[in-house]
Amino acid sequence: MNRKIFIGDKEYFPLISKIKYEGAQSDNPLAFKFYNPEEKVGGLTMEEHLRFSVAYWHSFTGAGGDPFGGGTISFPWDHIEDPMRRSFAKADGAFEFITKLGAPYYCFHDVDIAPDAESVAEYENNLSTVVEKLKERQAGTGVKLLWNTANLFSHPRYMNGAATNPDFRILRRAAAQVKVCLDIAVELGAENHVFWGGREGYNMLLNTNMKREQQHFAEFLAKARDYGRSIGFKGNFLIEPKPMEPIKHHYDFDAATVIGFLREFGLESDFKLNIEGNHATLAGHDFAHDLQVAADAGMLGSVDANRGDDRNGWDTDQFPTDVYQAAQAMLVILESGGLNPGGLNFDAKRRRNSTDDEDLFHAHIGGMDTFALGLKAAHKIIEQGWLKTYRDGRYRTFDEGQGAEFESGKLSLQELYQSAKTETGALPLSSGHQEMLENVINQVLFQGA
């Protein structure tokens, strides 16, 4: 879909025009080489498959700071002293960027778009004022809100958590933010709503009642769900697994942990998972692993598309450039039926030394091209059918006879024991053919290179 480029009273990226698809032979760094939004892959266009989203916080707010130094990146609206006028300018710059890039969606935390405040009334008024502008921008451009979320981790009040805070007054303040954000989700037509539990956990068990805190977390989510449904929010509620950082022990550590938590408290019907690549690797898993765990549970909702640095122990939120990883991720996504109403949100930031406006475009172009390549490779592998045939073949002994009886629950341990006693001699070793499978994926990715 060709979206109308938004230019407000001031053009914030005047040297950049609409980013176009020019194909693999193009040497234009400000053009897509592989992402062609109108190209059909199977029955859907690339845009419909991938549903790319720009993250408001990293792209228009993050100044490039890291644990060892302050920001290096300046934005053209930074000089505006009045925080509300700065928010309006930021919104104009954001929609100019998003429409020049051609992304169909964007995401935000509440305090990305408007100033925070100690008073709930002032906080809500700030947000509602800016939301009116965002609504106008959405209507004028066709860009939609993939999801929004409440920032329940940056303010010092949340140093001991939000929904899991031992002080009820802090939990109550967090609930007020979530209520306002759910109102905004309905007003702006958000297709999902995310809970990012960055502070939901503990640093020391000696001062923590873990069981009580998890019960509070579940009750908080249930009340948010009930309110959201009561005001007409029909989208998915999403939990984003988050390991280690900044809290030492997270209650939402990885996909399996979150699924177990949701099922324990009866929340699995309304909540799905927002899987982030960098979070999966920090939890000690491959990106595709957490996607598969969520998909197998019927709870894969959306994706934060980024990557980490294997040599850094924190959440570096780098733009995805690993085509092999993207292909494996898209295999899981396609086999599970796609992401709609979720999407691929670039929860990623340009590097601290990438300080030019062009760098923000280069970063997103690279990420979009990476997942376009991954999509095409994954679709080709699925269409050829060899991977499914091979994978199914590994489990053929469970398709008939006693293997099938075991799968259907008909064999007791005693019966398994008696059957095993009839075997004589060494059992055969069955190769997993790992190297062959890796080689074939490379062949699919780079055929004709």
Residue pairs with C-beta under 8 A, 6 or more apart in sequence:
1 37
1 47
1 104
1 142
3 99
3 102
3 104
3 141
3 142
3 143
4 99
4 140
4 141
4 142
5 18
5 96
5 99
5 100
5 141
6 92
6 95
6 96
6 98
6 99
6 137
6 140
6 141
7 96
8 89
8 92
8 93
8 95
8 96
9 92
10 76
10 89
10 92
11 96
12 76
12 77
12 89
12 92
12 93
12 96
12 97
13 93
13 96
13 97
13 100
13 357
13 361
15 357
15 358
16 30
16 100
16 357
16 358
16 361
17 100
18 100
18 102
19 30
19 31
19 32
19 100
19 101
19 102
19 361
19 365
20 31
20 32
21 31
21 32
21 35
21 36
21 37
22 28
22 31
22 32
22 33
23 33
24 33
24 34
26 33
29 358
29 362
29 365
30 358
30 361
30 362
30 365
31 365
32 365
32 368
32 369
32 372
33 369
34 369
34 372
34 373
34 376
35 46
35 50
35 365
35 368
35 369
35 371
35 372
36 46
36 372
37 45
37 46
37 47
37 102
38 45
38 46
38 47
39 45
39 46
41 49
41 375
41 376
41 379
42 49
42 379
42 383
44 338
46 372
46 375
47 104
48 340
49 334
49 338
49 375
50 343
50 344
50 368
50 371
50 372
50 375
51 104
51 105
51 146
51 339
51 340
51 342
51 343
51 344
52 103
52 104
52 105
52 343
52 344
52 345
52 346
52 368
52 371
53 103
53 104
53 105
53 106
53 107
53 146
53 147
53 343
53 344
53 345
53 346
54 94
54 97
54 98
54 101
54 103
54 105
54 106
54 107
54 345
54 346
54 364
55 106
55 107
55 108
55 304
55 345
55 346
55 347
55 348
56 94
56 106
56 107
56 108
56 109
56 112
56 113
57 108
57 109
57 112
58 317
58 346
58 347
58 348
58 349
58 350
59 94
59 97
59 346
59 349
59 360
59 364
60 75
60 90
60 93
60 94
60 97
60 112
61 90
61 112
62 71
62 73
62 349
63 70
63 71
63 72
63 73
63 74
63 75
64 71
64 72
64 73
64 349
64 350
64 351
64 352
64 354
64 355
65 71
65 72
65 352
66 352
67 314
69 352
72 352
72 353
72 355
73 350
73 352
73 354
73 355
74 355
75 90
75 93
76 89
76 93
77 86
77 89
77 90
77 93
78 86
80 86
80 89
83 115
83 126
84 114
84 115
84 126
84 129
84 130
87 113
87 114
87 115
87 126
87 130
88 130
88 133
90 113
91 113
91 130
91 133
91 134
91 137
92 137
94 106
95 137
95 141
95 143
97 360
97 361
98 106
98 141
98 143
99 141
99 143
100 361
101 361
101 364
101 365
103 143
103 364
103 368
104 142
104 143
104 144
105 143
105 144
105 145
105 146
105 343
105 345
106 143
106 144
106 145
106 146
107 145
107 146
107 147
107 148
107 149
107 194
107 345
107 347
108 145
108 148
108 149
109 148
109 149
109 150
109 151
110 116
110 123
110 127
110 148
110 149
110 150
110 151
110 177
110 180
110 181
110 184
111 151
111 154
112 151
113 127
113 130
113 131
113 134
114 126
114 127
114 129
114 130
114 131
115 126
116 123
116 126
116 151
116 155
117 123
117 126
120 173
120 176
120 180
123 176
123 177
123 180
124 180
127 180
127 184
131 184
131 187
131 188
134 145
134 188
135 187
135 188
137 143
138 144
138 145
138 188
138 189
144 189
144 191
145 185
145 188
145 189
145 190
145 191
146 190
146 191
146 192
146 302
146 342
146 343
146 345
147 185
147 190
147 191
147 192
147 193
147 194
147 235
147 238
147 274
147 302
147 345
148 181
148 184
148 185
148 188
148 190
148 193
148 194
149 181
149 193
149 194
149 195
149 196
150 174
150 177
150 178
150 180
150 181
151 177
152 158
152 162
152 163
152 174
152 177
152 178
152 196
152 197
152 198
152 199
153 162
153 196
153 198
153 199
153 246
157 170
157 173
158 165
158 170
158 174
158 199
159 199
160 166
160 167
160 170
160 199
161 170
161 199
161 200
161 201
161 202
161 213
161 247
162 170
162 171
162 174
162 197
162 199
162 200
163 171
163 174
163 197
163 200
163 216
163 217
163 220
163 221
164 197
164 199
164 200
164 201
164 202
164 213
164 214
164 216
164 217
164 251
165 171
165 174
166 208
166 209
166 213
171 216
171 220
174 220
175 220
175 223
175 224
178 220
178 224
179 224
179 227
181 193
182 193
182 224
182 227
182 228
182 231
182 233
183 231
184 190
185 193
185 228
185 233
185 235
186 231
186 232
186 233
190 233
190 235
191 235
191 236
191 341
191 342
192 235
192 236
192 237
192 238
192 274
192 301
192 302
192 341
192 342
193 228
193 233
193 235
193 236
193 237
193 238
194 238
194 239
194 240
194 274
194 302
195 221
195 224
195 237
195 238
195 239
195 240
196 240
196 242
197 217
197 239
197 240
197 242
197 250
197 251
197 252
198 242
198 246
198 247
199 246
199 247
200 217
200 247
200 250
200 251
200 252
201 247
201 248
201 249
201 250
201 251
201 252
202 208
202 210
202 213
202 247
202 248
202 249
203 247
203 248
203 249
204 248
205 249
213 251
214 251
214 261
215 265
217 251
217 261
218 261
218 264
218 265
218 267
221 237
221 239
221 265
221 267
221 271
222 265
222 267
224 237
225 237
225 267
225 270
225 271
228 237
229 270
235 341
236 270
236 271
236 272
236 301
236 302
236 341
236 342
237 270
237 271
237 272
238 271
238 272
238 273
238 274
238 301
238 302
238 342
239 252
239 258
239 262
239 271
239 272
239 273
239 274
240 252
240 273
240 274
240 275
240 276
240 279
240 304
241 252
241 253
241 254
241 255
241 257
241 258
241 273
241 275
241 276
241 279
241 280
241 283
241 290
242 250
242 252
242 253
242 276
242 279
243 250
243 253
243 254
243 279
243 282
243 283
243 284
244 250
244 253
244 282
244 283
245 282
245 314
245 315
251 257
251 261
252 258
252 261
253 283
254 279
254 280
254 283
254 285
254 290
254 293
255 273
255 275
255 280
255 285
255 289
255 290
255 291
255 293
255 294
256 293
258 273
259 268
259 273
259 293
259 294
259 297
259 299
261 267
262 268
262 271
262 299
268 297
268 299
271 299
272 294
272 299
272 300
272 301
272 302
272 342
273 290
273 294
273 299
273 300
273 301
274 301
274 302
274 303
274 304
274 342
275 287
275 290
275 291
275 294
275 300
275 302
275 303
275 304
276 303
276 304
276 306
276 347
277 287
277 303
277 304
277 305
277 306
277 307
277 308
277 320
277 325
277 329
278 304
278 306
278 307
278 308
278 315
278 316
278 317
278 318
279 290
279 304
279 315
280 286
280 287
280 289
280 290
280 291
281 287
281 307
281 308
281 310
282 308
282 313
282 314
282 315
283 290
286 325
286 328
287 307
287 325
287 328
287 329
288 325
288 328
288 329
288 331
288 332
291 300
291 303
291 329
291 332
291 333
292 332
294 300
294 301
295 332
295 333
295 335
295 336
300 332
300 333
300 336
300 339
300 342
301 339
301 342
302 339
302 341
302 342
302 343
302 345
303 329
303 333
303 339
303 342
303 343
303 344
303 345
304 345
304 346
304 347
305 320
305 344
305 345
305 346
305 347
305 348
305 367
305 371
306 317
306 318
306 319
306 320
306 346
306 347
306 348
307 318
307 319
307 320
307 321
307 322
307 325
307 348
308 315
308 316
308 317
308 318
309 316
309 318
317 347
317 348
317 349
318 348
318 349
318 351
319 346
319 348
319 349
319 350
319 363
319 364
319 366
319 367
320 326
320 348
320 366
320 367
320 370
320 371
321 366
321 367
321 370
322 370
323 370
323 373
323 374
323 377
323 445
324 441
324 442
324 445
325 374
326 370
326 371
326 373
326 374
326 375
327 373
327 374
327 377
327 378
327 381
327 441
327 444
327 445
328 374
328 378
328 441
329 371
329 374
330 371
330 374
330 375
330 377
330 378
330 379
331 378
331 381
331 382
331 387
333 339
333 378
334 375
334 378
334 379
334 382
335 382
344 371
346 363
346 364
346 367
348 363
348 367
349 363
350 359
350 360
350 362
350 363
351 359
354 360
354 362
354 363
373 445
377 441
377 444
377 445
380 444
381 387
381 441
381 444
382 388
386 440
387 437
390 433
390 437
394 430
394 432
397 403
398 404
398 406
398 407
402 411
402 419
405 411
406 416
411 419
